[in-house]
Every structure is written in structure tokens, then in C-alpha cells.
């Protein structure tokens, strides 16, 4: 529960400061600016980060997946336990994947950001490049982040992300305020500077996150110990026995093959999961105008507040706690306390009965809590959404289209919460066979989601409402 406390505190702080920033920005910017940033550029960033690191995060949070009988080759890295070294090595791969993914994604997005004349919009070149660099900077912190996550250092994560969010808001608001004092004669100039301000804010987020992690780990033993302990690069790990063993029965490697194979399986699933998760923003960016994108983004920001403050911390805590209950805590040599299953399949045979019972109870409690909290927003949110918009946004551009979309989003909240907790449970216990089966199922769901989104967005008078309905149907199918 300590981890949940820190994560909830992080979400409350981050949502409050982001909410305050959005209130100021929504009152001073147009819907099309908000749509470009929150739909198009944030979709670009989430695509780079999700495809680069999600599969490795899920894989490395499985304690039973960490290989046994490992030792580190270099004496200078002995301060890291063997299991930590395995995690630290594999956590470098998101950066190696993220750099080419960032370059390709940014180039592809720029080619398709067309003006009315059909040529690439040169005004978007700088914001796109800044978002690409921001993604790479954030991935630089991934090895240290994963060491903290596998060590259950939730306080460290809360502090680092809280500081990063604060820096992002300060930079964004500071740039908008400073540039608004200049002679921006046209609306186009104001739009361009606002988009660049958001981009600089996102870059400040990644830089602050990286710097905080480095400063914390340096403060624990000084710069010299930091360099000698973490080496800032992967270190060879030796494992006794194995079919690939060399002389003396020792197999040396940088990246464990079993973990790498499991991560690649997860990567395939991540692509499909990303389409299902971000399908709404993909559809909005293609089917709707920039103004409609802004309206949907505002509704999603307000509507997702309860999900991010309450549901997401519980989901992430379950993702780290459930495998500890099912498989047990790994010992100092990186071995789980229960028997390790073969071929990446972690069934209940090797886990203690008491841990399985505790995991079931935790899952049941979380599901009940998600449903009860979600129903509160269904009952009250749908009735008071128009009043909330009137109080928060005294701007006619937002007051008319936003309340119906926000009311529809309230029905989406409980479905989104239940799906999140179920995915956390499946992610930590599913074996490779189950993952392969889910990949096939997600492929079918992706096709169904795209088709339903296109039909509902074009058939419903308010396309944003049709998009919310399509997302709800998608979540129900994923839960089933």
C-alpha cells in the first residue's frame, strides 16, 4: 500500500498542476492549437515511447523471468546484484530501439502534415523535431528507471515525475506568456508559438526526469561510485550451465536470450495494444478537423482525470505486486523463491498456494473498487458536466461542443478502469503461449476497432461522441 500511496500522490500532484496549466492555456488558446498538441504531437510521442519501452517494462517486472545462477563478469560492477545487472542490461535496449523509431516516426509525421496546398507544413518541423528529441531524452533514463521499479522504489518515481511535470508546466506557461508580449500580428503566428511552447515543455519534462535520476543515484555514492557501479553501459553476465555454454560450462552474454525472446513476443503485442489504446487519437487526427480534435482532447483530459488519479496507480501497483505474490521475491542471486517455470510459462504449479490466494483477493478488491468508483462518475458526471464546463471555461468556443462529449466520456471511465486492472493481471502471469494467442485476438480487435470507429465517427452528428462510444465497445471486447 505504500507504493499505491506514492503513486496516488504523484497522480494527484501531476493532475492538479496539469489541470491548472490547461485551464490557463484553454482560456488563452484556440481549440485547433490544443488539438494539434494533445492529439497529433502527443500521439507521436506516445507511439515512440510505447513501441520502444513497453514490452521491456512488462518483461522485466516478472521476477520469475530473471535467469538464475548468474554472476557479473566485471569486478567494478559487483555492487549490482546479478539480477539487477540483467535488468540494467536489457533496459538499454529501449534507447537502441527508440532512436531509429523516433527518426522514422518524426519523418513520417512531417511528410503527412500537409498544408492546404498539399505540401508538408514547414511550421511543424520544429515542434516535431523537439518531440522526437524529448522522447529520446526520456528513454535515456530508462535503465535507472527500471532499477527503481524492480526495487519497488515508488517514492523515487513519484519525486522524479513530479519534478518533471512541474518543469514542463513552468516552461510551457513561461514561453506562452513571454511570446504573447511580442508583436504577434496574426492568429497563425500565435498558433505557431503556442505549439512550440508545448514542445519545449515536453523536452523540459524528459530532461528533468533524466537529471533527477542521475542526481539521485550519484548522491547515493558519489560520481566515481556511480560510474563504476552502473558503467553507463551493459556489462557481461555469466551463467553456469546451459546448452550454449562454452568451456567450463559458463555462458557469458549481455542480454539473456529467454528474456529477450519474451520481450520480442511482448513487442508484437505492444504494437497491437498501441493501436487499440491510441486508436481514438489516430481516428480523430485523420477524420476530424483540428478544432474537433481540440474539443475531443479537452473532453479526454477532463474525463480521464479520475482514471489517472485513482485507477492508474492501482494498476501499476498491481503490475509490480502481483508477480511478487504469485512467484515470490527473488533472492540475492536473482532466483525467485518459488520454482521457475519453463519456456516463460509461469503457472500456479511453482507458486505457493498462499501467494495465489492473496493475488486473487487483491485482484477481486481492485476490480470491485474500480467498478464502484466508475459508477459514481456515471451517476453524477453525466448530470453535472455542463455546469462544470460553464464554471471552468468561460469561453464560448468550448461551452457549446464540450459538455455532450464529456457526459459520454463518463460512461467510458468504469470500462477503462476494469480493462486496465485486467491487463495488468494478464501481463504478469501470461506465458508465451497465452501471449501468442492474445496477439492473434488483438489483431482481430484492432480491425474491429478501426471499422467501428470510422462508422460511428461519420454516422453520429457529433463525431467525438461516436469516438467515445467506439472506444467503450473496444474496451468491453478487450475485457471479454
C-alpha positions, 0 to 999 in steps of 0.5 A: 500500500505504500507504493499505491500511496506514492503513486496516488500522490504523484497522480494527484500532484501531476493532475492538479498542476496539469489541470491548472496549466490547461485551464490557463492555456484553454482560456488563452488558446484556440481549440485547433492549437490544443488539438494539434498538441494533445492529439497529433504531437502527443500521439507521436510521442506516445507511439515512440515511447510505447513501441520502444519501452513497453514490452521491456517494462512488462518483461522485466517486472516478472521476477520469475523471468530473471535467469538464475545462477548468474554472476557479473563478469566485471569486478567494478560492477559487483555492487549490482546484484546479478539480477539487477545487472540483467535488468540494467542490461536489457533496459538499454535496449529501449534507447537502441530501439527508440532512436531509429523509431523516433527518426522514422516516426518524426519523418513520417509525421512531417511528410503527412502534415500537409498544408492546404496546398498539399505540401508538408507544413514547414511550421511543424518541423520544429515542434516535431523535431523537439518531440522526437528529441524529448522522447529520446531524452526520456528513454535515456533514463530508462535503465535507472528507471527500471532499477527503481521499479524492480526495487519497488522504489515508488517514492523515487518515481513519484519525486522524479515525475513530479519534478518533471511535470512541474518543469514542463508546466513552468516552461510551457506557461513561461514561453506562452506568456513571454511570446504573447508580449511580442508583436504577434500580428496574426492568429497563425503566428500565435498558433505557431508559438503556442505549439512550440511552447508545448514542445519545449515543455515536453523536452523540459519534462524528459530532461528533468526526469533524466537529471533527477535520476542521475542526481539521485543515484550519484548522491547515493555514492558519489560520481566515481561510485556511480560510474563504476557501479552502473558503467553507463553501459551493459556489462557481461553476465555469466551463467553456469550451465546451459546448452550454449555454454562454452568451456567450463560450462559458463555462458557469458552474454549481455542480454539473456536470450529467454528474456529477450525472446519474451520481450520480442513476443511482448513487442508484437503485442505492444504494437497491437495494444498501441493501436487499440489504446491510441486508436481514438487519437489516430481516428480523430487526427485523420477524420476530424478537423483540428478544432474537433480534435481540440474539443475531443482532447479537452473532453479526454483530459477532463474525463480521464482525470479520475482514471489517472488519479485513482485507477492508474496507480492501482494498476501499476501497483498491481503490475509490480505486486502481483508477480511478487505474490504469485512467484515470490521475491527473488533472492540475492542471486536473482532466483525467485523463491518459488520454482521457475517455470519453463519456456516463460510459462509461469503457472500456479504449479511453482507458486505457493498456494498462499501467494495465489490466494492473496493475488486473487483477493487483491485482484477481486478488491481492485476490480470491485473498487474500480467498478464502484468508483466508475459508477459514481462518475456515471451517476453524477458526471453525466448530470453535472458536466455542463455546469462544470464546463460553464464554471471552468471555461468561460469561453464560448468556443468550448461551452457549446461542443464540450459538455455532450462529449464529456457526459459520454466520456463518463460512461467510458471511465468504469470500462477503462478502469476494469480493462486496465486492472485486467491487463495488468493481471494478464501481463504478469502471469501470461506465458508465451503461449497465452501471449501468442494467442492474445496477439492473434485476438488483438489483431482481430480487435484492432480491425474491429476497432478501426471499422467501428470507429470510422462508422460511428465517427461519420454516422453520429452528428457529433463525431467525438461522441461516436469516438467515445462510444467506439472506444467503450465497445473496444474496451468491453471486447478487450475485457471479454 
